[in-house]
Amino acid sequence: MSKEVLKSICTSAQKDSYSWALYFFKIDKRAKQPFKVNKVRFKNDTYLLQYAKNLLSTTETFQIDQISEVQDYDGENSKVSCDKLLLTNELISEQWELFSQAVAASSDQKIDGKINGYILCGQPSGHGDKAVTFVKVANPITKLTNKKSVVFSSTANDELDLITDDVCRLYLTVDFIAYNDVMYIFNHTFETVFNLEKTMAKVKQHAIEEIAGTNVFSDIGIFKSLASKYKSSRTFITLKPERINRVKNKRSRKAVADMLHLPLDANGNFAITTAEEASILIRYLCFKIFQDNETKDVLEANTVTKLSIEHSSPQ
């Protein structure tokens, strides 16, 4: 369904009722407002309109048509899918608000230094259509003359003339699209833009506290210490209550321990004492480890995709 939403975005935004604006942005993570944005002007307005229509067409053909599905963001894009994330999600909500504020407060004043990317905003005038934002994380400004080369152009008299001006190059692909309170993500570049490394560290800490709050460990201090050393914060994004509730139940906990070969103490609590044991339990609780119902093999998943199949048995 979400793939059809993406295709409809490209179809709707092709209408002449959409007006377009282009912005360059720069990121400074040390600043309270990390985004500096300036609005780009065109000598001929038709240039931007034509670029927008070309971008919509190529995005639909070479990005949207090529994906197999749209799935919830879990930190592990499979490259044959597109991820989606609500703009109100704790991973990006604060940074997205700052990003939006910077666009709204932008001016014509040129940004000093390297540009980190650009934003194409489409605003509809007709009823029923919604605003759409395309973001590309790439420096559009190219210095043709540099230490490694010089560039010439041919004049009307077939003479070569030195090009010293900077060139602006806009790509015909996007990294993510924001539409109707949802971000559609084609790769992981948005993580850098919105400083997810910092946010994921908070998600990890909250997740560890939630797991520890189950009171299913013989020594909670040892588990928390080992869990805090777990390297991949993004694993904790997919911590879900289904498996938290499963290990809260003593009978289910024993079944989980038997499946994962994890030790239990005399009271039936997890006796986690090594980093490997903590890692296995974390990955299980975060839906990275599954048991095949047919073979009973324990498998590790690189991505989490929930299939909509009627009468399927839960794993």
PAZAPA-4460 file (N, C-alpha, C; in steps of 0.05 Angstrom, whole numbers, plus 32768, in hexadecimal, padded with zeros to 4 digits):
% residues 315
    n_x    n_y    n_z   ca_x   ca_y   ca_z    c_x    c_y    c_z   seq   type   mol
   8011   7FE8   8000   8000   8000   8000   8011   8019   8000     1      M     A
   8026   8019   8011   8037   8031   8012   8046   8036   7FF8     2      S     A
   804C   8021   7FE9   8059   8025   7FCF   8046   8034   7FBD     3      K     A
   802C   802E   7FBE   8019   803C   7FAE   8016   8059   7FB7     4      E     A
   801A   805E   7FD1   801A   807A   7FDB   8031   8089   7FCE     5      V     A
   8048   807D   7FCD   8060   8089   7FC1   805B   8090   7FA4     6      L     A
   804F   807D   7F95   804A   8081   7F79   8036   8098   7F75     7      K     A
   8022   8099   7F87   800E   80AE   7F85   8019   80C9   7F8B     8      S     A
   802E   80CA   7F9C   803B   80E4   7FA2   8047   80EF   7F88     9      I     A
   8055   80DE   7F79   8061   80E7   7F60   804D   80EF   7F4C    10      C     A
   8036   80E0   7F4B   8021   80E7   7F38   8014   8101   7F3F    11      T     A
   800D   8104   7F59   7FFF   811D   7F62   8010   8136   7F5E    12      S     A
   802A   8133   7F66   803B   814A   7F65   8043   8153   7F49    13      A     A
   803C   8143   7F35   8041   814B   7F19   802D   8161   7F10    14      Q     A
   8018   8165   7F20   8004   8178   7F18   8010   8195   7F18    15      K     A
   8005   81A5   7F06   800E   81C1   7F04   8006   81D1   7F1C    16      D     A
   7FF4   81C6   7F2D   7FEB   81D5   7F44   8000   81D6   7F5A    17      S     A
   8016   81C7   7F57   802B   81C7   7F6B   803F   81DD   7F65    18      Y     A
   8047   81EB   7F7A   805D   81FF   7F78   8075   81F3   7F86    19      S     A
   808D   81F9   7F7C   80A5   81EC   7F86   80B9   8201   7F91    20      W     A
   80C8   81F8   7FA5   80DD   8209   7FB1   80F5   81F7   7FB7    21      A     A
   810D   8201   7FB2   8125   81F2   7FB7   8136   8200   7FCC    22      L     A
   8141   81F0   7FDE   8151   81FA   7FF4   816B   81EA   7FF7    23      Y     A
   8180   81F8   7FFD   8199   81EA   8004   819B   81EA   8023    24      F     A
   81A7   81D4   802D   81AB   81D4   804A   81C7   81CA   8052    25      F     A
   81CE   81D3   806A   81E8   81CC   8076   81E3   81C3   8092    26      K     A
   81F2   81AF   809C   81ED   81A4   80B6   8205   81AB   80C9    27      I     A
   81FE   81B5   80E0   8212   81BA   80F5   8207   81AE   810F    28      D     A
   820F   8195   8115   8204   8186   812C   820B   8193   8147    29      K     A
   821E   81A5   8147   8226   81B2   8160   8213   81C9   8168    30      R     A
   8204   81D3   8154   81F2   81E9   8159   81D7   81E1   8164    31      A     A
   81CA   81F3   8173   81AF   81ED   817E   819C   81E9   8167    32      K     A
   819E   81FA   8152   818F   81F5   8139   81A3   81EB   8125    33      Q     A
   81A4   81D1   8121   81BA   81C5   8110   81B7   81CA   80F2    34      P     A
   81A1   81D4   80E9   819C   81D7   80CC   819D   81F4   80C4    35      F     A
   81AE   81FA   80B0   81AE   8214   80A3   81A3   8210   8087    36      K     A
   818F   8220   8080   8181   821C   8067   817E   8236   8058    37      V     A
   8183   8235   803E   817E   824D   802D   816E   8245   8015    38      N     A
   815C   8257   800D   814B   8253   7FF6   815A   825A   7FDC    39      K     A
   8157   8248   7FC8   8166   824C   7FAF   8154   8259   7F9B    40      V     A
   815F   826D   7F8D   8150   827B   7F78   8159   8272   7F5C    41      R     A
   8146   8272   7F4A   814C   826B   7F2E   8147   8283   7F1C    42      F     A
   8158   8287   7F08   8154   829D   7EF5   813A   8298   7EE5    43      K     A
   8134   827F   7EE0   811B   8278   7ED1   810C   8264   7EE2    44      N     A
   80F4   826A   7EEB   80E5   8258   7EFC   80DE   823E   7EEF    45      D     A
   80DE   823D   7ED5   80D8   8223   7EC7   80EE   820E   7ECC    46      T     A
   8106   8218   7ED2   811C   8205   7ED8   8115   81F2   7EEF    47      Y     A
   810B   81FF   7F05   8104   81EF   7F1D   80EC   81DD   7F18    48      L     A
   80D8   81E8   7F0A   80C1   81D7   7F04   80C8   81BF   7EF3    49      L     A
   80DA   81C3   7EDF   80E2   81AC   7ECF   80F3   8198   7EDE    50      Q     A
   8104   81A3   7EF0   8114   8190   7F01   8101   8180   7F13    51      Y     A
   80ED   818D   7F1F   80DB   817E   7F31   80CC   8168   7F22    52      A     A
   80C3   816E   7F0A   80B4   815A   7EFB   80C7   8143   7EF2    53      K     A
   80DF   8149   7EEB   80F3   8135   7EE4   80F9   8123   7EFC    54      N     A
   80FC   8130   7F13   8102   8121   7F2B   80EC   810E   7F32    55      L     A
   80D3   8118   7F31   80BC   8107   7F37   80BB   80EE   7F24    56      L     A
   80C0   80F3   7F0B   80BF   80DD   7EF7   80D5   80C8   7EFD    57      S     A
   80EE   80D1   7F01   8104   80BE   7F05   8102   80B1   7F20    58      T     A
   80F8   80BF   7F34   80F5   80B3   7F4E   80E1   809C   7F4D    59      T     A
   80CB   80A0   7F3F   80B7   808B   7F3C   80C3   8073   7F2D    60      E     A
   80D1   8079   7F17   80DA   8063   7F05   80F2   8054   7F11    61      T     A
   8105   8063   7F1C   811E   8056   7F23   8121   8051   7F42    62      F     A
   810F   805B   7F52   8111   8056   7F6E   80F8   8048   7F78    63      Q     A
   80E0   8054   7F74   80C8   8048   7F7F   80C1   802E   7F71    64      I     A
   80C2   802E   7F56   80BB   8015   7F47   80CE   7FFE   7F4D    65      D     A
   80E6   8004   7F57   80FB   7FF0   7F5B   80F9   7FE2   7F76    66      Q     A
   80EA   7FEF   7F89   80E9   7FE3   7FA4   80D3   7FCD   7FA4    67      I     A
   80D8   7FBA   7FB6   80C4   7FA4   7FB8   80AE   7FAA   7FCC    68      S     A
   80B4   7FBC   7FDF   80A0   7FC2   7FF4   80A9   7FDB   8003    69      E     A
   8096   7FE4   8014   809C   7FFA   8027   8098   7FEE   8043    70      V     A
   80AC   7FF1   8054   80AA   7FE5   806F   80B1   7FFA   8084    71      Q     A
   80A9   7FF4   809C   80B0   8005   80B2   80CE   8006   80B6    72      D     A
   80D9   801D   80BC   80F6   801F   80C0   80FF   800F   80D9    73      Y     A
   8113   7FFE   80D4   811E   7FEE   80EA   813C   7FF0   80EC    74      D     A
   8148   8002   80DC   8165   8006   80DD   8174   7FF4   80CB    75      G     A
   8166   7FE3   80BC   8174   7FCF   80AB   8167   7FCE   808F    76      E     A
   8169   7FE4   8081   815D   7FE5   8066   8169   7FCF   8054    77      N     A
   8157   7FC0   8047   8160   7FA9   8038   8168   7FAF   801B    78      S     A
   8165   7FC9   8014   816C   7FD3   7FF9   8159   7FCA   7FE3    79      K     A
   8146   7FB9   7FEA   8130   7FB2   7FD7   8116   7FBD   7FE1    80      V     A
   8118   7FCD   7FF7   8100   7FD8   8003   8104   7FF6   8008    81      S     A
   80EF   8003   800E   80F0   801F   8017   80E6   801F   8034    82      C     A
   80F3   802D   8045   80EA   802F   8061   80D8   8047   8065    83      D     A
   80C7   8045   8079   80B6   805C   8080   80B7   8060   809E    84      K     A
   80B5   807A   80A5   80B8   8082   80C1   80A6   809A   80C6    85      L     A
   8095   8099   80DA   8084   80AF   80E0   8095   80C7   80E8    86      L     A
   808E   80DF   80DF   809D   80F7   80E7   809B   80FD   8105    87      L     A
   8087   80F0   8112   8084   80F3   812F   8093   80DE   813F    88      T     A
   80A0   80CC   8131   80B0   80B7   813E   80C7   80C4   814E    89      N     A
   80CC   80B9   8166   80E0   80C5   8177   80FC   80C6   816B    90      E     A
   8101   80B5   8157   811B   80B4   814A   8121   80CE   813B    91      L     A
   810C   80DB   8130   8111   80F2   811E   8100   810A   8125    92      I     A
   80EC   8108   8136   80D9   811D   813A   80E6   8138   8142    93      S     A
   80F8   8138   8154   8105   8151   815D   8115   815D   8147    94      E     A
   8126   814D   8139   8137   8157   8124   8126   815F   810C    95      Q     A
   8111   8151   8106   80FF   8159   80EF   80F3   8174   80F5    96      W     A
   80EB   8179   810D   80DF   8193   8114   80F3   81A9   8110    97      E     A
   810C   81A5   8118   8121   81B9   8113   8126   81BD   80F5    98      L     A
   8126   81A7   80E7   812A   81A7   80CA   8114   81B8   80BD    99      F     A
   80FB   81B3   80C4   80E4   81C2   80B9   80E6   81E0   80C0   100      S     A
   80ED   81E5   80D9   80F0   8201   80E2   8105   8210   80D2   101      Q     A
   811B   8202   80CC   8130   820F   80BD   8127   8215   80A0   102      A     A
   8118   8204   8094   810D   8209   807A   80FA   8221   807A   103      V     A
   80E8   8221   808E   80D5   8237   8090   80E2   8252   8095   104      A     A
   80F9   8252   80A2   8107   826B   80A9   811D   8272   8095   105      A     A
   811F   8263   807F   8135   8267   806C   8133   8282   805E   106      S     A
   814A   828A   8054   814C   82A4   8045   815C   829F   802C   107      S     A
   8160   82B5   801D   8171   82B3   8005   818F   82B4   800B   108      D     A
   8196   82B8   8024   81B2   82BB   802B   81C1   82A1   8026   109      Q     A
   81D7   82A3   8017   81E6   828B   8010   81F4   827F   8028   110      K     A
   81F5   8265   8029   8201   8256   803F   821F   8254   803A   111      I     A
   822F   825B   804E   824C   8258   804B   8255   823B   804F   112      D     A
   8269   8233   8041   8274   8218   8044   8265   8203   8034   113      G     A
   826C   81EA   8039   8261   81D4   8029   8243   81CF   802F   114      K     A
   8234   81CB   801A   8218   81C5   801C   8215   81A7   8020   115      I     A
   8204   819F   8033   8200   8182   8038   81EA   8175   8028   116      N     A
   81D8   8186   801D   81C2   817B   800D   81AE   8190   8005   117      G     A
   8198   8187   7FF9   8184   819A   7FF0   8168   818E   7FF3   118      Y     A
   8155   81A0   7FF4   8139   8199   7FFA   8127   81A4   7FE4   119      I     A
   8116   8193   7FD9   8103   819C   7FC5   80E7   819A   7FD2   120      L     A
   80DA   81B0   7FD5   80BF   81B0   7FE2   80AA   81B6   7FCD   121      C     A
   8095   81A5   7FCD   807F   81A9   7FBB   8066   81B1   7FCB   122      G     A
   805A   81C8   7FC5   8043   81D1   7FD3   802B   81D3   7FC0   123      Q     A
   8015   81C4   7FC6   7FFE   81C4   7FB4   7FEC   81DC   7FBA   124      P     A
   7FDF   81E5   7FA5   7FCB   81FA   7FA8   7FAF   81EE   7FA8   125      S     A
   7FAC   81D6   7F9D   7F92   81C9   7F9B   7F8A   81BB   7FB4   126      G     A
   7F70   81B7   7FB8   7F66   81A9   7FD0   7F6A   818B   7FCC   127      H     A
   7F70   817D   7FE2   7F74   8160   7FE1   7F91   8157   7FDE   128      G     A
   7FA1   8168   7FD1   7FBD   8161   7FCE   7FCD   8169   7FE7   129      D     A
   7FE4   815D   7FEB   7FF4   8162   8003   8010   816B   7FFB   130      K     A
   801C   817A   800D   8038   8183   8009   804A   816B   8009   131      A     A
   8060   816D   7FFA   8074   8157   7FF9   8090   8163   7FF9   132      V     A
   80A2   8155   8007   80BE   815E   8009   80D1   8148   8000   133      T     A
   80E2   814F   7FED   80F7   813C   7FE4   8112   8146   7FEE   134      F     A
   8122   8134   7FF8   813C   813C   8003   8152   812B   7FF7   135      V     A
   8167   8139   7FEE   817F   812B   7FE4   8197   8134   7FF5   136      K     A
   81A5   8120   8000   81BC   8126   8011   81D5   8124   7FFF   137      V     A
   81DC   813B   7FF3   81F3   813C   7FE1   81F9   815A   7FDC   138      A     A
   8212   8160   7FDA   8219   817C   7FD4   8214   8183   7FB7   139      N     A
   8201   8195   7FB1   81FA   819B   7F95   820E   81AD   7F88   140      P     A
   8220   81B9   7F97   8232   81CD   7F8C   824D   81BF   7F85   141      I     A
   8255   81C2   7F6C   826E   81B6   7F63   8281   81CC   7F59   142      T     A
   8299   81CB   7F63   82AE   81DE   7F59   82BC   81D0   7F43   143      K     A
   82B8   81D9   7F2A   82C4   81CC   7F13   82E2   81CF   7F12   144      L     A
   82EB   81E7   7F1A   8308   81EC   7F19   8313   81E7   7F35   145      T     A
   8326   81D5   7F38   8331   81CF   7F52   834F   81C8   7F4E   146      N     A
   835B   81BD   7F63   8377   81B6   7F62   837E   81A0   7F4E   147      K     A
   836A   818F   7F48   836F   8178   7F37   8368   817D   7F19   148      K     A
   8358   8192   7F14   8350   8196   7EF8   8346   81B2   7EF3   149      S     A
   8345   81B9   7EDA   8339   81D2   7ED1   8325   81CB   7EBB   150      V     A
   830F   81DB   7EB9   82FA   81D4   7EA7   82F5   81EC   7E94   151      V     A
   82F2   81E5   7E7A   82ED   81F9   7E66   82D2   81F4   7E58   152      F     A
   82C6   8208   7E4D   82AE   8205   7E3C   82B3   8210   7E21   153      S     A
   82A4   8207   7E0E   82A7   8210   7DF2   8296   8228   7DED   154      S     A
   82A1   823D   7DE2   8292   8256   7DDC   8285   8254   7DC1   155      T     A
   8276   8269   7DBA   8269   826A   7DA0   827D   826A   7D89   156      A     A
   8295   8273   7D8E   82AA   8273   7D79   82BC   825B   7D7A   157      N     A
   82B2   8246   7D88   82C1   822D   7D8A   82DC   8231   7D98   158      D     A
   82DC   8243   7DAB   82F3   8248   7DBB   82EE   823D   7DD7   159      E     A
   8303   8235   7DE5   8300   822B   7E00   8302   8243   7E14   160      L     A
   82EF   8243   7E27   82EF   8258   7E3B   82EF   824B   7E56   161      D     A
   82FF   8255   7E69   8301   824A   7E84   82E7   824E   7E94   162      L     A
   82DE   8238   7EA0   82C6   823A   7EB2   82D0   823C   7ECE   163      I     A
   82CA   8252   7EDB   82D2   8257   7EF7   82BB   8256   7F0A   164      T     A
   82A2   8258   7F00   828B   8258   7F11   8286   823C   7F1D   165      D     A
   8279   823C   7F35   826F   8223   7F40   8257   821A   7F30   166      D     A
   8253   81FF   7F30   823C   81F4   7F22   8229   81E6   7F36   167      V     A
   820F   81EA   7F32   81FC   81DD   7F43   81F1   81C5   7F34   168      C     A
   81F3   81AD   7F40   81E9   8195   7F34   81D3   8188   7F46   169      R     A
   81BB   8186   7F3C   81A5   817A   7F4A   81A1   815D   7F40   170      L     A
   819F   814A   7F52   819D   812E   7F4A   8180   8127   7F44   171      Y     A
   817C   8111   7F36   8161   8107   7F30   815A   80EF   7F40   172      L     A
   8165   80EE   7F59   815D   80DA   7F6C   815A   80E8   7F87   173      T     A
   814C   80DB   7F9A   8148   80E7   7FB4   8151   80D3   7FC9   174      V     A
   8157   80DD   7FE1   815E   80CB   7FF7   8146   80C5   800A   175      D     A
   8135   80DA   800D   811C   80D4   801C   8107   80E9   8014   176      F     A
   80EE   80E1   8019   80D7   80F1   8012   80C6   80F4   802B   177      I     A
   80BD   810D   8031   80AA   8111   8047   808F   8119   803B   178      A     A
   807B   810A   8044   8060   810E   8039   804B   8105   804D   179      Y     A
   8038   8116   8053   8022   810F   8065   802B   8103   807F   180      N     A
   803F   8110   808C   8049   8108   80A7   8058   80EE   80A7   181      D     A
   8061   80E5   808F   8071   80CC   808D   808B   80D2   807D   182      V     A
   80A1   80C7   8086   80BA   80C9   8077   80BE   80AE   8069   183      M     A
   80C2   80AF   804E   80C8   8097   803F   80E6   8098   8038   184      Y     A
   80F5   8083   8040   8112   8084   8040   811D   806F   802D   185      I     A
   812F   8078   801B   813A   8066   8007   8156   805C   800F   186      F     A
   8163   8068   8023   817D   8060   802C   8181   806B   8048   187      N     A
   8199   8068   8053   819E   8071   806E   81A9   808D   8072   188      H     A
   81AA   809D   805C   81B6   80B7   805F   81A7   80C9   8072   189      T     A
   818D   80C4   8075   817D   80D5   8087   8186   80D2   80A4   190      F     A
   8193   80BB   80AA   819D   80B7   80C6   81B2   80CC   80CD   191      E     A
   81C3   80D3   80B9   81D7   80E7   80BD   81CB   8103   80C0   192      T     A
   81B7   8109   80AE   81AA   8123   80AE   819D   8128   80C9   193      V     A
   818F   8115   80D4   8180   8119   80EC   818E   810E   8105   194      F     A
   81A8   8109   8103   81B9   8101   811A   81AD   80EA   8129   195      N     A
   81A5   80D5   811B   8199   80BE   8128   81AC   80AF   813B   196      L     A
   81C6   80B2   8137   81D8   80A4   8149   81D4   80AD   8166   197      E     A
   81CF   80C7   816A   81CA   80D1   8185   81AF   80C7   818F   198      K     A
   819B   80C8   817E   8180   80C0   8186   817F   80A2   818B   199      T     A
   818D   8092   817B   818D   8075   817E   819A   806E   8199   200      M     A
   81AD   807D   81A2   81BA   8077   81BC   81A5   807A   81D2   201      A     A
   8193   808D   81D0   817D   8091   81E3   8169   807A   81E1   202      K     A
   8163   8072   81C9   8151   805B   81C4   815C   8042   81D1   203      V     A
   8176   803E   81CD   8184   8026   81D9   8181   8027   81F7   204      K     A
   8186   803D   8204   8185   803F   8221   8169   803A   822B   205      Q     A
   8155   8045   821E   8139   8041   8226   8132   8023   8223   206      H     A
   813B   8017   820D   8135   7FFB   8208   8142   7FE9   821E   207      A     A
   815A   7FEF   8225   8168   7FDF   823A   8158   7FE1   8254   208      I     A
   814F   7FF9   825A   8140   7FFD   8273   8125   7FED   8272   209      E     A
   8119   7FED   825A   8100   7FDE   8257   8104   7FC0   825A   210      E     A
   811A   7FB6   824E   8120   7F9A   8251   8126   7F93   826E   211      I     A
   8136   7FA4   827B   813D   7FA0   8297   8125   7FA1   82A9   212      A     A
   8111   7FB1   82A1   80F9   7FB3   82B1   80E7   7F9B   82B2   213      G     A
   80EE   7F87   82A2   80DE   7F6E   82A2   80E3   7F5D   82BB   214      T     A
   80F9   7F63   82C9   8101   7F54   82E1   8103   7F36   82DC   215      N     A
   8111   7F2F   82C6   8114   7F13   82BF   8131   7F0A   82BF   216      V     A
   8142   7F1A   82CD   815F   7F14   82CE   8167   7F0E   82EB   217      F     A
   8179   7EFA   82ED   8184   7EF3   8308   8196   7F09   8312   218      S     A
   81A4   7F18   8300   81B4   7F2F   8308   81B0   7F45   82F3   219      D     A
   819F   7F57   82F9   8198   7F6C   82E7   81AF   7F7E   82E1   220      I     A
   81C1   7F82   82F4   81D8   7F94   82F1   81EB   7F89   82DB   221      G     A
   81EF   7F6F   82DB   8201   7F62   82C7   81F4   7F65   82AB   222      I     A
   81DA   7F60   82A9   81CD   7F63   828F   81CF   7F7F   8284   223      F     A
   81C9   7F93   8295   81C9   7FAF   828C   81E5   7FB7   8283   224      K     A
   81F9   7FAE   8292   8215   7FB4   828B   821C   7FA8   8270   225      S     A
   8215   7F8F   826B   821B   7F82   8252   820B   7F8E   823B   226      L     A
   81F2   7F95   8240   81E0   7FA0   822B   81EA   7FBC   8223   227      A     A
   81F4   7FCB   8236   81FE   7FE6   822F   8216   7FE5   821C   228      S     A
   8224   7FCF   821C   823B   7FCC   820B   8234   7FC1   81EF   229      K     A
   821B   7FBA   81EB   8212   7FB0   81D1   8216   7FC6   81BC   230      Y     A
   8223   7FC0   81A6   822E   7FD5   8194   8218   7FE2   8183   231      K     A
   8205   7FD3   8178   81F3   7FDF   8165   81DA   7FEA   8173   232      S     A
   81D9   8004   8175   81C1   8011   8181   81A8   800D   8170   233      S     A
   81AC   800B   8156   8195   8009   8144   8185   7FEF   8148   234      R     A
   8192   7FDA   8154   8184   7FC1   815A   816B   7FC6   816B   235      T     A
   816E   7FD9   817E   8159   7FDD   8192   8140   7FEB   8187   236      F     A
   8142   7FF5   816E   812B   8002   8162   8113   7FF0   8160   237      I     A
   8118   7FD6   815C   8103   7FC3   8157   80FB   7FB3   8170   238      T     A
   8102   7FBD   8188   80F8   7FB1   81A1   80DA   7FB4   81A2   239      L     A
   80CC   7F9D   81A5   80AF   7F9F   81A5   80A3   7F91   81BE   240      K     A
   808B   7F99   81C6   8080   7F8E   81DF   8079   7F70   81DD   241      P     A
   8075   7F65   81C5   806E   7F49   81C2   8082   7F37   81D0   242      E     A
   809C   7F3C   81CA   80B0   7F2B   81D5   80B8   7F32   81F2   243      R     A
   80B5   7F4B   81F9   80B8   7F53   8214   80A4   7F44   8226   244      I     A
   808B   7F44   821D   8076   7F36   822C   807B   7F18   822D   245      N     A
   8087   7F0D   8218   808C   7EF1   8216   80A0   7EE8   822C   246      R     A
   80B5   7EF7   8230   80C9   7EEF   8244   80C0   7EF6   8260   247      V     A
   80AB   7F06   8263   80A0   7F0B   827E   8092   7EF3   8289   248      K     A
   8087   7EE3   8277   8079   7ECA   827E   808D   7EB4   8284   249      N     A
   808C   7EA8   829B   80A1   7E95   82A3   80A2   7E7D   8290   250      K     A
   808B   7E72   8288   808C   7E5B   8276   8097   7E63   825A   251      R     A
   808E   7E7A   8250   8098   7E83   8236   80B6   7E89   8237   252      S     A
   80BE   7E94   824E   80DB   7E9B   8252   80EC   7E82   8250   253      R     A
   80E3   7E6C   825C   80F2   7E53   825A   80F4   7E49   823E   254      K     A
   80DE   7E4C   822E   80DE   7E44   8212   80F2   7E55   8202   255      A     A
   80F3   7E6F   8208   8106   7E81   81FB   8122   7E79   8202   256      V     A
   8127   7E74   821C   8142   7E6D   8225   814B   7E53   8218   257      A     A
   8139   7E3F   8216   8141   7E26   8209   8147   7E2A   81EC   258      D     A
   8137   7E3B   81DE   813C   7E40   81C2   8157   7E4E   81BD   259      M     A
   815D   7E61   81CE   8175   7E71   81CA   818E   7E66   81DA   260      L     A
   8189   7E50   81E9   819F   7E44   81F9   81AA   7E58   820D   261      H     A
   8197   7E66   821A   819F   7E79   822F   819A   7E6C   824A   262      L     A
   81AC   7E71   825E   81A9   7E65   8278   8193   7E73   8289   263      P     A
   8186   7E62   8299   8173   7E6C   82AD   817C   7E64   82C9   264      L     A
   8175   7E75   82DD   817C   7E6D   82F8   8166   7E5C   8304   265      D     A
   8168   7E56   831E   8155   7E44   832B   8139   7E50   832C   266      A     A
   8137   7E6A   832A   811D   7E78   832B   8111   7E7B   830F   267      N     A
   8120   7E72   82FA   8116   7E75   82DF   811C   7E8F   82D2   268      G     A
   812F   7E9E   82DE   8137   7EB8   82D2   8150   7EB5   82C1   269      N     A
   8153   7EC7   82AE   816B   7EC5   829D   8184   7ECA   82AD   270      F     A
   8197   7EB7   82AB   81B1   7EBA   82B9   81C6   7EC3   82A5   271      A     A
   81C2   7EDC   829A   81D4   7EE7   8286   81EF   7EF0   8293   272      I     A
   8205   7EE5   8288   821F   7EEC   8293   8234   7EF4   827E   273      T     A
   822D   7EF0   8264   8241   7EF6   824F   8234   7F09   823B   274      T     A
   8246   7F17   822C   823D   7F29   8218   822E   7F1B   8202   275      A     A
   8236   7F02   81FB   8229   7EF3   81E6   820C   7EEC   81EE   276      E     A
   8209   7EE4   8208   81EE   7EDD   8211   81DC   7EF6   8211   277      E     A
   81E6   7F0D   8219   81D7   7F26   8219   81D0   7F2D   81FD   278      A     A
   81E3   7F2A   81EA   81DE   7F31   81CE   81C8   7F20   81C2   279      S     A
   81C8   7F06   81C8   81B4   7EF4   81BD   8198   7EFB   81C7   280      I     A
   8196   7F01   81E1   817C   7F08   81EC   8172   7F23   81E0   281      L     A
   8184   7F36   81DE   817D   7F51   81D3   8173   7F4D   81B6   282      I     A
   8181   7F3E   81A6   817A   7F3B   818A   815F   7F2C   8188   283      R     A
   815A   7F1A   819A   8140   7F0C   819A   8129   7F1F   81A1   284      Y     A
   812D   7F2F   81B6   8118   7F42   81BF   8113   7F57   81AA   285      L     A
   8127   7F5D   8199   8125   7F72   8185   811F   7F66   8169   286      C     A
   8114   7F4E   8169   810B   7F41   8150   8121   7F3D   813C   287      F     A
   813A   7F39   8145   8150   7F32   8133   8155   7F14   8132   288      K     A
   8149   7F05   8144   814C   7EE8   8145   8130   7EDC   8145   289      I     A
   812D   7EC7   8134   8114   7EB9   8131   8119   7E9B   8131   290      F     A
   8103   7E8D   8137   8104   7E70   8134   80F2   7E67   811E   291      Q     A
   80FC   7E58   810B   80EC   7E4E   80F5   80D9   7E39   8100   292      D     A
   80BF   7E3E   80FB   80AA   7E2C   8105   80AC   7E0F   80FA   293      N     A
   80B7   7E0D   80E2   80B8   7DF3   80D5   80D1   7DE3   80DD   294      E     A
   80E8   7DF0   80DB   8102   7DE2   80E1   810B   7DE6   80FD   295      T     A
   80FF   7DF9   810C   8107   7E00   8127   8123   7E0C   8129   296      K     A
   812F   7E12   8111   8149   7E1F   8111   8146   7E3C   811B   297      D     A
   815A   7E45   812A   815B   7E61   8134   8169   7E71   811F   298      V     A
   815C   7E86   8114   8167   7E96   80FE   816A   7EB3   8107   299      L     A
   817D   7EC0   80FA   8181   7EDC   80FF   8179   7EEC   80E7   300      E     A
   8168   7F00   80EB   815E   7F11   80D5   816D   7F2B   80D3   301      A     A
   8173   7F33   80BA   8181   7F4D   80B6   816D   7F63   80B5   302      N     A
   8154   7F5D   80AF   813F   7F71   80AE   8125   7F65   80B8   303      T     A
   8113   7F76   80C1   80FA   7F6C   80CC   80E3   7F75   80BA   304      V     A
   80D6   7F62   80AD   80C0   7F68   809C   80A8   7F57   80A4   305      T     A
   8092   7F64   80AB   807A   7F55   80B4   8069   7F50   809B   306      K     A
   8064   7F37   8095   8055   7F30   807D   8037   7F30   8084   307      L     A
   8027   7F3B   8072   800A   7F3B   8076   7FFE   7F22   806A   308      S     A
   8000   7F0B   8078   7FF6   7EF2   806E   7FE1   7EE8   8082   309      I     A
   7FC9   7EE3   8078   7FB3   7EDB   808A   7FB9   7EBF   8095   310      E     A
   7FB1   7EBB   80AE   7FB3   7EA1   80BC   7FCF   7E98   80C0   311      H     A
   7FE3   7EAB   80BF   7FFF   7EA3   80C3   8004   7E9F   80E0   312      S     A
   8016   7E8D   80E7   801D   7E87   8103   8033   7E9A   810C   313      S     A
   802F   7EA7   8124   8044   7EB9   812E   805D   7EAA   8135   314      P     A
   8074   7EB7   8131   808D   7EAB   8139   8097   7EB6   8153   315      Q     A
***
